[in-house]
Amino acid sequence: LTAADMLSQVVQHEARQMLIRTNQPINEIADSLGFGSAAYFTRFSQQHFGAAPSQIRKAANPEI
């Protein structure tokens, strides 16, 4: 694993945890993880998880 791969894995883990375990707005999650915009965070999420952040959150918490 390269350093970039390891960093990406850490960001993926943190992103998923924040989406599932908090009600923090997606744009704030994106900002706290160092993404320049919520749109870039959404592209990252779709590339790595196969779903948009809102879809990940809804799948984990269907009552929301």
Predicted model as a PDB file, atoms N, CA, C, CB and O in Angstrom, pLDDT in the B-factor column:
MODEL        1                                                                  
ATOM      1  N   LEU A   1       0.835  -1.184   0.000  1.00 89.00           N  
ATOM      2  CA  LEU A   1       0.000   0.000   0.000  1.00 89.00           C  
ATOM      3  C   LEU A   1       0.880   1.248   0.000  1.00 89.00           C  
ATOM      4  CB  LEU A   1      -0.950  -0.002   1.214  1.00 89.00           C  
ATOM      5  O   LEU A   1       1.868   1.330   0.730  1.00 89.00           O  
ATOM      6  N   THR A   2       0.508   2.193  -0.815  1.00 97.00           N  
ATOM      7  CA  THR A   2       1.226   3.459  -0.813  1.00 97.00           C  
ATOM      8  C   THR A   2       0.659   4.358   0.291  1.00 97.00           C  
ATOM      9  CB  THR A   2       1.126   4.156  -2.203  1.00 97.00           C  
ATOM     10  O   THR A   2      -0.397   4.081   0.859  1.00 97.00           O  
ATOM     11  N   ALA A   3       1.381   5.425   0.574  1.00 97.00           N  
ATOM     12  CA  ALA A   3       0.911   6.378   1.579  1.00 97.00           C  
ATOM     13  C   ALA A   3      -0.425   6.987   1.144  1.00 97.00           C  
ATOM     14  CB  ALA A   3       1.965   7.492   1.809  1.00 97.00           C  
ATOM     15  O   ALA A   3      -1.316   7.190   1.969  1.00 97.00           O  
ATOM     16  N   ALA A   4      -0.558   7.272  -0.129  1.00 96.00           N  
ATOM     17  CA  ALA A   4      -1.815   7.842  -0.636  1.00 96.00           C  
ATOM     18  C   ALA A   4      -2.965   6.862  -0.468  1.00 96.00           C  
ATOM     19  CB  ALA A   4      -1.674   8.234  -2.117  1.00 96.00           C  
ATOM     20  O   ALA A   4      -4.076   7.266  -0.124  1.00 96.00           O  
ATOM     21  N   ASP A   5      -2.712   5.570  -0.708  1.00 95.00           N  
ATOM     22  CA  ASP A   5      -3.751   4.555  -0.520  1.00 95.00           C  
ATOM     23  C   ASP A   5      -4.161   4.464   0.946  1.00 95.00           C  
ATOM     24  CB  ASP A   5      -3.261   3.185  -1.020  1.00 95.00           C  
ATOM     25  O   ASP A   5      -5.346   4.356   1.264  1.00 95.00           O  
ATOM     26  N   MET A   6      -3.182   4.507   1.826  1.00 96.00           N  
ATOM     27  CA  MET A   6      -3.479   4.441   3.260  1.00 96.00           C  
ATOM     28  C   MET A   6      -4.298   5.654   3.696  1.00 96.00           C  
ATOM     29  CB  MET A   6      -2.174   4.356   4.081  1.00 96.00           C  
ATOM     30  O   MET A   6      -5.255   5.519   4.459  1.00 96.00           O  
ATOM     31  N   LEU A   7      -3.928   6.822   3.217  1.00 95.00           N  
ATOM     32  CA  LEU A   7      -4.669   8.039   3.559  1.00 95.00           C  
ATOM     33  C   LEU A   7      -6.096   7.957   3.035  1.00 95.00           C  
ATOM     34  CB  LEU A   7      -3.963   9.284   2.989  1.00 95.00           C  
ATOM     35  O   LEU A   7      -7.035   8.346   3.728  1.00 95.00           O  
ATOM     36  N   SER A   8      -6.263   7.454   1.820  1.00 95.00           N  
ATOM     37  CA  SER A   8      -7.597   7.308   1.247  1.00 95.00           C  
ATOM     38  C   SER A   8      -8.435   6.351   2.082  1.00 95.00           C  
ATOM     39  CB  SER A   8      -7.510   6.813  -0.200  1.00 95.00           C  
ATOM     40  O   SER A   8      -9.623   6.596   2.291  1.00 95.00           O  
ATOM     41  N   GLN A   9      -7.844   5.281   2.555  1.00 97.00           N  
ATOM     42  CA  GLN A   9      -8.585   4.330   3.389  1.00 97.00           C  
ATOM     43  C   GLN A   9      -9.027   4.965   4.701  1.00 97.00           C  
ATOM     44  CB  GLN A   9      -7.732   3.095   3.672  1.00 97.00           C  
ATOM     45  O   GLN A   9     -10.137   4.719   5.172  1.00 97.00           O  
ATOM     46  N   VAL A  10      -8.164   5.776   5.287  1.00 97.00           N  
ATOM     47  CA  VAL A  10      -8.517   6.462   6.534  1.00 97.00           C  
ATOM     48  C   VAL A  10      -9.675   7.427   6.283  1.00 97.00           C  
ATOM     49  CB  VAL A  10      -7.290   7.224   7.114  1.00 97.00           C  
ATOM     50  O   VAL A  10     -10.622   7.485   7.067  1.00 97.00           O  
ATOM     51  N   VAL A  11      -9.597   8.175   5.200  1.00 97.00           N  
ATOM     52  CA  VAL A  11     -10.668   9.124   4.872  1.00 97.00           C  
ATOM     53  C   VAL A  11     -11.964   8.373   4.596  1.00 97.00           C  
ATOM     54  CB  VAL A  11     -10.279   9.993   3.651  1.00 97.00           C  
ATOM     55  O   VAL A  11     -13.030   8.802   5.036  1.00 97.00           O  
ATOM     56  N   GLN A  12     -11.885   7.260   3.873  1.00 97.00           N  
ATOM     57  CA  GLN A  12     -13.085   6.459   3.604  1.00 97.00           C  
ATOM     58  C   GLN A  12     -13.721   5.981   4.907  1.00 97.00           C  
ATOM     59  CB  GLN A  12     -12.738   5.252   2.709  1.00 97.00           C  
ATOM     60  O   GLN A  12     -14.938   6.062   5.076  1.00 97.00           O  
ATOM     61  N   HIS A  13     -12.900   5.488   5.818  1.00 97.00           N  
ATOM     62  CA  HIS A  13     -13.417   4.995   7.094  1.00 97.00           C  
ATOM     63  C   HIS A  13     -14.086   6.130   7.877  1.00 97.00           C  
ATOM     64  CB  HIS A  13     -12.279   4.362   7.929  1.00 97.00           C  
ATOM     65  O   HIS A  13     -15.200   5.977   8.377  1.00 97.00           O  
ATOM     66  N   GLU A  14     -13.400   7.259   7.975  1.00 98.00           N  
ATOM     67  CA  GLU A  14     -13.950   8.390   8.731  1.00 98.00           C  
ATOM     68  C   GLU A  14     -15.232   8.898   8.088  1.00 98.00           C  
ATOM     69  CB  GLU A  14     -12.922   9.530   8.825  1.00 98.00           C  
ATOM     70  O   GLU A  14     -16.199   9.214   8.782  1.00 98.00           O  
ATOM     71  N   ALA A  15     -15.239   8.974   6.766  1.00 97.00           N  
ATOM     72  CA  ALA A  15     -16.434   9.453   6.071  1.00 97.00           C  
ATOM     73  C   ALA A  15     -17.619   8.550   6.363  1.00 97.00           C  
ATOM     74  CB  ALA A  15     -16.187   9.531   4.557  1.00 97.00           C  
ATOM     75  O   ALA A  15     -18.699   9.028   6.706  1.00 97.00           O  
ATOM     76  N   ARG A  16     -17.422   7.260   6.229  1.00 97.00           N  
ATOM     77  CA  ARG A  16     -18.520   6.318   6.474  1.00 97.00           C  
ATOM     78  C   ARG A  16     -19.007   6.419   7.921  1.00 97.00           C  
ATOM     79  CB  ARG A  16     -18.072   4.872   6.164  1.00 97.00           C  
ATOM     80  O   ARG A  16     -20.213   6.433   8.168  1.00 97.00           O  
ATOM     81  N   GLN A  17     -18.088   6.488   8.863  1.00 97.00           N  
ATOM     82  CA  GLN A  17     -18.477   6.583  10.271  1.00 97.00           C  
ATOM     83  C   GLN A  17     -19.272   7.852  10.544  1.00 97.00           C  
ATOM     84  CB  GLN A  17     -17.241   6.540  11.166  1.00 97.00           C  
ATOM     85  O   GLN A  17     -20.279   7.819  11.251  1.00 97.00           O  
ATOM     86  N   MET A  18     -18.821   8.965   9.986  1.00 97.00           N  
ATOM     87  CA  MET A  18     -19.510  10.232  10.221  1.00 97.00           C  
ATOM     88  C   MET A  18     -20.895  10.231   9.568  1.00 97.00           C  
ATOM     89  CB  MET A  18     -18.670  11.403   9.686  1.00 97.00           C  
ATOM     90  O   MET A  18     -21.846  10.772  10.133  1.00 97.00           O  
ATOM     91  N   LEU A  19     -21.010   9.635   8.398  1.00 97.00           N  
ATOM     92  CA  LEU A  19     -22.309   9.581   7.722  1.00 97.00           C  
ATOM     93  C   LEU A  19     -23.293   8.703   8.484  1.00 97.00           C  
ATOM     94  CB  LEU A  19     -22.145   9.060   6.291  1.00 97.00           C  
ATOM     95  O   LEU A  19     -24.478   9.023   8.587  1.00 97.00           O  
ATOM     96  N   ILE A  20     -22.795   7.602   9.013  1.00 95.00           N  
ATOM     97  CA  ILE A  20     -23.661   6.634   9.679  1.00 95.00           C  
ATOM     98  C   ILE A  20     -23.986   7.038  11.113  1.00 95.00           C  
ATOM     99  CB  ILE A  20     -23.011   5.268   9.670  1.00 95.00           C  
ATOM    100  O   ILE A  20     -25.115   6.854  11.567  1.00 95.00           O  
ATOM    101  N   ARG A  21     -23.016   7.582  11.821  1.00 95.00           N  
ATOM    102  CA  ARG A  21     -23.164   7.792  13.262  1.00 95.00           C  
ATOM    103  C   ARG A  21     -23.509   9.203  13.694  1.00 95.00           C  
ATOM    104  CB  ARG A  21     -21.928   7.401  13.927  1.00 95.00           C  
ATOM    105  O   ARG A  21     -23.777   9.442  14.872  1.00 95.00           O  
ATOM    106  N   THR A  22     -23.507  10.147  12.750  1.00 95.00           N  
ATOM    107  CA  THR A  22     -23.844  11.521  13.139  1.00 95.00           C  
ATOM    108  C   THR A  22     -24.953  12.060  12.249  1.00 95.00           C  
ATOM    109  CB  THR A  22     -22.601  12.436  13.057  1.00 95.00           C  
ATOM    110  O   THR A  22     -25.266  11.491  11.203  1.00 95.00           O  
ATOM    111  N   ASN A  23     -25.534  13.155  12.680  1.00 93.00           N  
ATOM    112  CA  ASN A  23     -26.515  13.888  11.879  1.00 93.00           C  
ATOM    113  C   ASN A  23     -25.893  15.143  11.288  1.00 93.00           C  
ATOM    114  CB  ASN A  23     -27.743  14.254  12.728  1.00 93.00           C  
ATOM    115  O   ASN A  23     -26.594  16.023  10.788  1.00 93.00           O  
ATOM    116  N   GLN A  24     -24.575  15.215  11.350  1.00 96.00           N  
ATOM    117  CA  GLN A  24     -23.854  16.374  10.839  1.00 96.00           C  
ATOM    118  C   GLN A  24     -24.150  16.538   9.343  1.00 96.00           C  
ATOM    119  CB  GLN A  24     -22.322  16.227  11.090  1.00 96.00           C  
ATOM    120  O   GLN A  24     -24.131  15.555   8.602  1.00 96.00           O  
ATOM    121  N   PRO A  25     -24.419  17.750   8.898  1.00 97.00           N  
ATOM    122  CA  PRO A  25     -24.692  17.960   7.475  1.00 97.00           C  
ATOM    123  C   PRO A  25     -23.531  17.467   6.603  1.00 97.00           C  
ATOM    124  CB  PRO A  25     -24.959  19.448   7.201  1.00 97.00           C  
ATOM    125  O   PRO A  25     -22.367  17.544   6.997  1.00 97.00           O  
ATOM    126  N   ILE A  26     -23.864  16.968   5.430  1.00 97.00           N  
ATOM    127  CA  ILE A  26     -22.861  16.387   4.544  1.00 97.00           C  
ATOM    128  C   ILE A  26     -21.803  17.413   4.162  1.00 97.00           C  
ATOM    129  CB  ILE A  26     -23.523  15.825   3.287  1.00 97.00           C  
ATOM    130  O   ILE A  26     -20.624  17.071   4.067  1.00 97.00           O  
ATOM    131  N   ASN A  27     -22.194  18.658   3.942  1.00 96.00           N  
ATOM    132  CA  ASN A  27     -21.189  19.663   3.584  1.00 96.00           C  
ATOM    133  C   ASN A  27     -20.200  19.902   4.730  1.00 96.00           C  
ATOM    134  CB  ASN A  27     -21.874  20.983   3.200  1.00 96.00           C  
ATOM    135  O   ASN A  27     -19.032  20.202   4.479  1.00 96.00           O  
ATOM    136  N   GLU A  28     -20.647  19.775   5.971  1.00 97.00           N  
ATOM    137  CA  GLU A  28     -19.741  19.928   7.119  1.00 97.00           C  
ATOM    138  C   GLU A  28     -18.814  18.723   7.237  1.00 97.00           C  
ATOM    139  CB  GLU A  28     -20.544  20.109   8.425  1.00 97.00           C  
ATOM    140  O   GLU A  28     -17.644  18.876   7.586  1.00 97.00           O  
ATOM    141  N   ILE A  29     -19.321  17.538   6.952  1.00 97.00           N  
ATOM    142  CA  ILE A  29     -18.476  16.343   6.944  1.00 97.00           C  
ATOM    143  C   ILE A  29     -17.402  16.504   5.879  1.00 97.00           C  
ATOM    144  CB  ILE A  29     -19.319  15.058   6.689  1.00 97.00           C  
ATOM    145  O   ILE A  29     -16.224  16.249   6.130  1.00 97.00           O  
ATOM    146  N   ALA A  30     -17.813  16.925   4.698  1.00 97.00           N  
ATOM    147  CA  ALA A  30     -16.857  17.128   3.605  1.00 97.00           C  
ATOM    148  C   ALA A  30     -15.769  18.106   4.030  1.00 97.00           C  
ATOM    149  CB  ALA A  30     -17.575  17.645   2.338  1.00 97.00           C  
ATOM    150  O   ALA A  30     -14.584  17.859   3.805  1.00 97.00           O  
ATOM    151  N   ASP A  31     -16.166  19.203   4.636  1.00 97.00           N  
ATOM    152  CA  ASP A  31     -15.210  20.216   5.081  1.00 97.00           C  
ATOM    153  C   ASP A  31     -14.265  19.668   6.145  1.00 97.00           C  
ATOM    154  CB  ASP A  31     -15.949  21.437   5.623  1.00 97.00           C  
ATOM    155  O   ASP A  31     -13.059  19.909   6.092  1.00 97.00           O  
ATOM    156  N   SER A  32     -14.808  18.936   7.105  1.00 97.00           N  
ATOM    157  CA  SER A  32     -13.970  18.420   8.197  1.00 97.00           C  
ATOM    158  C   SER A  32     -12.976  17.367   7.714  1.00 97.00           C  
ATOM    159  CB  SER A  32     -14.848  17.827   9.294  1.00 97.00           C  
ATOM    160  O   SER A  32     -11.942  17.149   8.346  1.00 97.00           O  
ATOM    161  N   LEU A  33     -13.290  16.710   6.586  1.00 97.00           N  
ATOM    162  CA  LEU A  33     -12.383  15.708   6.029  1.00 97.00           C  
ATOM    163  C   LEU A  33     -11.417  16.304   5.011  1.00 97.00           C  
ATOM    164  CB  LEU A  33     -13.178  14.591   5.383  1.00 97.00           C  
ATOM    165  O   LEU A  33     -10.597  15.588   4.437  1.00 97.00           O  
ATOM    166  N   GLY A  34     -11.512  17.607   4.788  1.00 96.00           N  
ATOM    167  CA  GLY A  34     -10.561  18.286   3.919  1.00 96.00           C  
ATOM    168  C   GLY A  34     -10.951  18.369   2.454  1.00 96.00           C  
ATOM    169  O   GLY A  34     -10.117  18.705   1.614  1.00 96.00           O  
ATOM    170  N   PHE A  35     -12.202  18.069   2.132  1.00 97.00           N  
ATOM    171  CA  PHE A  35     -12.654  18.181   0.752  1.00 97.00           C  
ATOM    172  C   PHE A  35     -12.943  19.648   0.446  1.00 97.00           C  
ATOM    173  CB  PHE A  35     -13.913  17.300   0.500  1.00 97.00           C  
ATOM    174  O   PHE A  35     -13.451  20.379   1.296  1.00 97.00           O  
ATOM    175  N   GLY A  36     -12.618  20.068  -0.765  1.00 94.00           N  
ATOM    176  CA  GLY A  36     -12.824  21.457  -1.158  1.00 94.00           C  
ATOM    177  C   GLY A  36     -14.277  21.830  -1.309  1.00 94.00           C  
ATOM    178  O   GLY A  36     -14.639  23.002  -1.212  1.00 94.00           O  
ATOM    179  N   SER A  37     -15.121  20.826  -1.549  1.00 95.00           N  
ATOM    180  CA  SER A  37     -16.549  21.094  -1.715  1.00 95.00           C  
ATOM    181  C   SER A  37     -17.333  19.820  -1.436  1.00 95.00           C  
ATOM    182  CB  SER A  37     -16.858  21.628  -3.143  1.00 95.00           C  
ATOM    183  O   SER A  37     -16.786  18.717  -1.461  1.00 95.00           O  
ATOM    184  N   ALA A  38     -18.620  19.991  -1.170  1.00 95.00           N  
ATOM    185  CA  ALA A  38     -19.494  18.837  -0.962  1.00 95.00           C  
ATOM    186  C   ALA A  38     -19.606  18.034  -2.257  1.00 95.00           C  
ATOM    187  CB  ALA A  38     -20.898  19.288  -0.477  1.00 95.00           C  
ATOM    188  O   ALA A  38     -19.761  16.813  -2.219  1.00 95.00           O  
ATOM    189  N   ALA A  39     -19.529  18.715  -3.401  1.00 96.00           N  
ATOM    190  CA  ALA A  39     -19.606  18.014  -4.688  1.00 96.00           C  
ATOM    191  C   ALA A  39     -18.413  17.077  -4.870  1.00 96.00           C  
ATOM    192  CB  ALA A  39     -19.667  19.025  -5.850  1.00 96.00           C  
ATOM    193  O   ALA A  39     -18.573  15.957  -5.356  1.00 96.00           O  
ATOM    194  N   TYR A  40     -17.231  17.523  -4.488  1.00 97.00           N  
ATOM    195  CA  TYR A  40     -16.049  16.667  -4.600  1.00 97.00           C  
ATOM    196  C   TYR A  40     -16.173  15.481  -3.633  1.00 97.00           C  
ATOM    197  CB  TYR A  40     -14.750  17.481  -4.308  1.00 97.00           C  
ATOM    198  O   TYR A  40     -15.802  14.359  -3.977  1.00 97.00           O  
ATOM    199  N   PHE A  41     -16.686  15.726  -2.447  1.00 98.00           N  
ATOM    200  CA  PHE A  41     -16.905  14.645  -1.481  1.00 98.00           C  
ATOM    201  C   PHE A  41     -17.894  13.627  -2.043  1.00 98.00           C  
ATOM    202  CB  PHE A  41     -17.421  15.210  -0.134  1.00 98.00           C  
ATOM    203  O   PHE A  41     -17.710  12.422  -1.871  1.00 98.00           O  
ATOM    204  N   THR A  42     -18.933  14.102  -2.708  1.00 97.00           N  
ATOM    205  CA  THR A  42     -19.915  13.205  -3.319  1.00 97.00           C  
ATOM    206  C   THR A  42     -19.259  12.353  -4.399  1.00 97.00           C  
ATOM    207  CB  THR A  42     -21.090  14.009  -3.913  1.00 97.00           C  
ATOM    208  O   THR A  42     -19.522  11.152  -4.477  1.00 97.00           O  
ATOM    209  N   ARG A  43     -18.416  12.947  -5.229  1.00 97.00           N  
ATOM    210  CA  ARG A  43     -17.714  12.162  -6.260  1.00 97.00           C  
ATOM    211  C   ARG A  43     -16.799  11.127  -5.622  1.00 97.00           C  
ATOM    212  CB  ARG A  43     -16.896  13.086  -7.185  1.00 97.00           C  
ATOM    213  O   ARG A  43     -16.734   9.989  -6.088  1.00 97.00           O  
ATOM    214  N   PHE A  44     -16.089  11.507  -4.558  1.00 97.00           N  
ATOM    215  CA  PHE A  44     -15.224  10.577  -3.833  1.00 97.00           C  
ATOM    216  C   PHE A  44     -16.046   9.412  -3.288  1.00 97.00           C  
ATOM    217  CB  PHE A  44     -14.486  11.301  -2.684  1.00 97.00           C  
ATOM    218  O   PHE A  44     -15.656   8.251  -3.411  1.00 97.00           O  
ATOM    219  N   SER A  45     -17.180   9.738  -2.690  1.00 97.00           N  
ATOM    220  CA  SER A  45     -18.056   8.721  -2.118  1.00 97.00           C  
ATOM    221  C   SER A  45     -18.566   7.763  -3.194  1.00 97.00           C  
ATOM    222  CB  SER A  45     -19.234   9.379  -1.398  1.00 97.00           C  
ATOM    223  O   SER A  45     -18.563   6.547  -2.998  1.00 97.00           O  
ATOM    224  N   GLN A  46     -18.997   8.303  -4.311  1.00 97.00           N  
ATOM    225  CA  GLN A  46     -19.505   7.457  -5.385  1.00 97.00           C  
ATOM    226  C   GLN A  46     -18.405   6.559  -5.946  1.00 97.00           C  
ATOM    227  CB  GLN A  46     -20.104   8.317  -6.500  1.00 97.00           C  
ATOM    228  O   GLN A  46     -18.651   5.401  -6.283  1.00 97.00           O  
ATOM    229  N   GLN A  47     -17.209   7.094  -6.041  1.00 96.00           N  
ATOM    230  CA  GLN A  47     -16.089   6.313  -6.566  1.00 96.00           C  
ATOM    231  C   GLN A  47     -15.693   5.196  -5.607  1.00 96.00           C  
ATOM    232  CB  GLN A  47     -14.890   7.219  -6.833  1.00 96.00           C  
ATOM    233  O   GLN A  47     -15.430   4.077  -6.047  1.00 96.00           O  
ATOM    234  N   HIS A  48     -15.647   5.475  -4.320  1.00 95.00           N  
ATOM    235  CA  HIS A  48     -15.138   4.506  -3.353  1.00 95.00           C  
ATOM    236  C   HIS A  48     -16.211   3.622  -2.724  1.00 95.00           C  
ATOM    237  CB  HIS A  48     -14.411   5.226  -2.275  1.00 95.00           C  
ATOM    238  O   HIS A  48     -15.930   2.486  -2.340  1.00 95.00           O  
ATOM    239  N   PHE A  49     -17.436   4.130  -2.615  1.00 96.00           N  
ATOM    240  CA  PHE A  49     -18.511   3.367  -1.977  1.00 96.00           C  
ATOM    241  C   PHE A  49     -19.592   2.928  -2.948  1.00 96.00           C  
ATOM    242  CB  PHE A  49     -19.132   4.182  -0.885  1.00 96.00           C  
ATOM    243  O   PHE A  49     -20.417   2.073  -2.624  1.00 96.00           O  
ATOM    244  N   GLY A  50     -19.587   3.510  -4.132  1.00 97.00           N  
ATOM    245  CA  GLY A  50     -20.623   3.191  -5.100  1.00 97.00           C  
ATOM    246  C   GLY A  50     -21.955   3.839  -4.801  1.00 97.00           C  
ATOM    247  O   GLY A  50     -22.982   3.427  -5.339  1.00 97.00           O  
ATOM    248  N   ALA A  51     -21.951   4.854  -3.944  1.00 97.00           N  
ATOM    249  CA  ALA A  51     -23.185   5.540  -3.567  1.00 97.00           C  
ATOM    250  C   ALA A  51     -22.854   6.952  -3.089  1.00 97.00           C  
ATOM    251  CB  ALA A  51     -23.944   4.749  -2.464  1.00 97.00           C  
ATOM    252  O   ALA A  51     -21.754   7.227  -2.609  1.00 97.00           O  
ATOM    253  N   ALA A  52     -23.828   7.828  -3.234  1.00 97.00           N  
ATOM    254  CA  ALA A  52     -23.684   9.201  -2.733  1.00 97.00           C  
ATOM    255  C   ALA A  52     -23.756   9.202  -1.205  1.00 97.00           C  
ATOM    256  CB  ALA A  52     -24.786  10.130  -3.333  1.00 97.00           C  
ATOM    257  O   ALA A  52     -24.337   8.289  -0.618  1.00 97.00           O  
ATOM    258  N   PRO A  53     -23.177  10.207  -0.559  1.00 97.00           N  
ATOM    259  CA  PRO A  53     -23.236  10.273   0.907  1.00 97.00           C  
ATOM    260  C   PRO A  53     -24.655  10.172   1.463  1.00 97.00           C  
ATOM    261  CB  PRO A  53     -22.610  11.559   1.381  1.00 97.00           C  
ATOM    262  O   PRO A  53     -24.881   9.501   2.471  1.00 97.00           O  
ATOM    263  N   SER A  54     -25.601  10.829   0.818  1.00 96.00           N  
ATOM    264  CA  SER A  54     -26.978  10.773   1.312  1.00 96.00           C  
ATOM    265  C   SER A  54     -27.546   9.361   1.218  1.00 96.00           C  
ATOM    266  CB  SER A  54     -27.864  11.744   0.528  1.00 96.00           C  
ATOM    267  O   SER A  54     -28.330   8.954   2.075  1.00 96.00           O  
ATOM    268  N   GLN A  55     -27.163   8.613   0.195  1.00 96.00           N  
ATOM    269  CA  GLN A  55     -27.619   7.229   0.054  1.00 96.00           C  
ATOM    270  C   GLN A  55     -27.008   6.340   1.134  1.00 96.00           C  
ATOM    271  CB  GLN A  55     -27.264   6.687  -1.339  1.00 96.00           C  
ATOM    272  O   GLN A  55     -27.681   5.459   1.669  1.00 96.00           O  
ATOM    273  N   ILE A  56     -25.755   6.566   1.451  1.00 96.00           N  
ATOM    274  CA  ILE A  56     -25.095   5.787   2.512  1.00 96.00           C  
ATOM    275  C   ILE A  56     -25.780   6.048   3.838  1.00 96.00           C  
ATOM    276  CB  ILE A  56     -23.586   6.137   2.608  1.00 96.00           C  
ATOM    277  O   ILE A  56     -26.057   5.118   4.596  1.00 96.00           O  
ATOM    278  N   ARG A  57     -26.054   7.313   4.118  1.00 95.00           N  
ATOM    279  CA  ARG A  57     -26.709   7.690   5.367  1.00 95.00           C  
ATOM    280  C   ARG A  57     -28.111   7.077   5.440  1.00 95.00           C  
ATOM    281  CB  ARG A  57     -26.786   9.227   5.496  1.00 95.00           C  
ATOM    282  O   ARG A  57     -28.493   6.527   6.473  1.00 95.00           O  
ATOM    283  N   LYS A  58     -28.864   7.169   4.367  1.00 94.00           N  
ATOM    284  CA  LYS A  58     -30.234   6.647   4.358  1.00 94.00           C  
ATOM    285  C   LYS A  58     -30.251   5.134   4.503  1.00 94.00           C  
ATOM    286  CB  LYS A  58     -30.951   7.053   3.073  1.00 94.00           C  
ATOM    287  O   LYS A  58     -31.117   4.598   5.194  1.00 94.00           O  
ATOM    288  N   ALA A  59     -29.316   4.431   3.869  1.00 93.00           N  
ATOM    289  CA  ALA A  59     -29.261   2.974   3.965  1.00 93.00           C  
ATOM    290  C   ALA A  59     -28.950   2.532   5.398  1.00 93.00           C  
ATOM    291  CB  ALA A  59     -28.206   2.415   2.997  1.00 93.00           C  
ATOM    292  O   ALA A  59     -29.463   1.513   5.859  1.00 93.00           O  
ATOM    293  N   ALA A  60     -28.117   3.296   6.094  1.00 90.00           N  
ATOM    294  CA  ALA A  60     -27.741   2.943   7.460  1.00 90.00           C  
ATOM    295  C   ALA A  60     -28.805   3.338   8.472  1.00 90.00           C  
ATOM    296  CB  ALA A  60     -26.430   3.599   7.820  1.00 90.00           C  
ATOM    297  O   ALA A  60     -28.923   2.728   9.535  1.00 90.00           O  
ATOM    298  N   ASN A  61     -29.585   4.372   8.130  1.00 80.00           N  
ATOM    299  CA  ASN A  61     -30.608   4.904   9.034  1.00 80.00           C  
ATOM    300  C   ASN A  61     -31.895   5.109   8.260  1.00 80.00           C  
ATOM    301  CB  ASN A  61     -30.144   6.234   9.689  1.00 80.00           C  
ATOM    302  O   ASN A  61     -32.254   6.253   7.979  1.00 80.00           O  
ATOM    303  N   PRO A  62     -32.604   4.046   7.904  1.00 79.00           N  
ATOM    304  CA  PRO A  62     -33.792   4.181   7.054  1.00 79.00           C  
ATOM    305  C   PRO A  62     -34.892   5.071   7.615  1.00 79.00           C  
ATOM    306  CB  PRO A  62     -34.358   2.845   6.797  1.00 79.00           C  
ATOM    307  O   PRO A  62     -35.735   5.549   6.856  1.00 79.00           O  
ATOM    308  N   GLU A  63     -34.905   5.305   8.924  1.00 72.00           N  
ATOM    309  CA  GLU A  63     -35.956   6.126   9.514  1.00 72.00           C  
ATOM    310  C   GLU A  63     -35.729   7.614   9.273  1.00 72.00           C  
ATOM    311  CB  GLU A  63     -36.050   5.857  11.001  1.00 72.00           C  
ATOM    312  O   GLU A  63     -36.615   8.421   9.555  1.00 72.00           O  
ATOM    313  N   ILE A  64     -34.571   7.991   8.762  1.00 59.00           N  
ATOM    314  CA  ILE A  64     -34.272   9.413   8.521  1.00 59.00           C  
ATOM    315  C   ILE A  64     -34.945   9.867   7.247  1.00 59.00           C  
ATOM    316  CB  ILE A  64     -32.746   9.659   8.436  1.00 59.00           C  
ATOM    317  O   ILE A  64     -34.821  11.030   6.863  1.00 59.00           O  
TER     318      ILE A  64                                                      
ENDMDL                                                                          
END                                                                             
